[in-house]
């Protein structure tokens, strides 16, 4: 364990004391649990964002794979685009 000293407001101090009494744990344990709760929310939020991006990517990949022939959406790569531009410039 690492010892930390922090400043909190009087209202926060009252809350920590209330939670400590209600939960039957030390005030330090209440603070540790609060830190863990925040970390867990952050981790789950990041996981949710990554999962959402994965779903979007899968949807886009499916759209590209199943698009109708002649839909005007062609696959290209950067080299082709630059070569085409250079040809036009002469």
Number of C-alpha atoms within 10 A of each C-alpha: 3 3 5 6 5 4 7 10 8 9 9 11 13 12 14 20 17 14 17 17 13 9 12 11 12 14 18 14 15 20 14 11 12 13 11 12 12 11 12 12 11 12 12 12 12 12 12 12 12 12 12 12 12 12 12 12 12 12 12 12 11 11 11 13 9 9 11 10 8 7 7 8 10 9 6 8 8 8 9 10 11 11 11 12 11 10 9 8 7 6
